């Protein structure tokens, strides 16, 4: 199974999320990076913002946000907002998705 990282270069959190994702995946799956470069690409991919992490086509952090070229906001375990997912929540979501 592969882990897909969808990103828009307009969001500065992409490199940090990629590093966080590599640590959480820990060799259990291939990470595929997919750049979303236009509004048309965002709509076609159902991209709710950067970064979006999917396994088996399913968003690990589902949202009702419409597709758009925008930066995504996550909530950390302590309640603060962040441009990256909570590391513990990311690892738990990957564990569930990868089995």
N, C-alpha and C positions, 0 to 999 in steps of 0.2 A: 504494500500500500504506500501511496505517496502523500506527503504533506505539502499543500500548495500555499505559498505566500503570495498574495496579490498585493501590489503596492502602487502608489502614485509617487513619482519623484518629487512632487511638490510638498510632501510631508517629510520633515526631517527625522521622524522616528524609525524609518525603514531599516537603517543599519543596526540600530539597537535591538529591534524586534528580530531581525535575522540572527543576531548573536544569541539572543535569549532562546529562540526556537532551536538553534543547533544544540545548545546545552540541554534543552528539555527532550529533544528527540533522541539524543545520545546514540546515534547510529541505528535506531530501530526502523527507520524509514528514510526514503529519499525525500529531500526538500527540493521542491520545484518553485523557482521564482518566476512570477508572471507580472510584467509591468502593464498597468492600465494607463494608457497615454491620452485618451480622449473621452469626452462625455459619451460618445457612441460606444466605445469599448466598455465604459462603466455600465451602461444600460444593458449591453449584450451579456456581460458577465454577472449581472445582478450584484455589482460591487458597491457596498454601502459606505466605503471609505477606506483609507489607508492607515494602517495595515489591516488586511483581512486574512485570516488563517482558516483553511479548509482541509478536511480529511474526507476522502470519498465524496467530494462535492458538497459537503455540509460544513457550514460555518461553525467553528468551535464556540463562538460567542454570538449567537443569533441576535438580530436586531430588526426592528421594523423600519429603520431609516431607508429612504429611497436611494436608488443607485445614483452616485455622483462622484465627481472628482473633489474630494474633501478629505480632511484628516479625521480619522476616527478617534473617539474618546472612550477610554475604558475606565472602570472604577476598580480601584485597588481594594484588597481585603480590609484595609483600615478605613475605607470610605472616601479617600481622596481620589480626584480625577487624575488620569494619566494618559499619555499618548501610546502607552504600551500596556499589554495585559499584565495582571498580577502574576508573577513567576509561579507561585504555588498553584493558582487556578489554571494557568496554562499547562503546567505539568499534569495536573489532574484531568483536564479535558483531553490531553493527548493520550494519557493512560487509558481512558475510557474509549476513545476513538480507535486506538491501535490495538487494544486488547491485551 
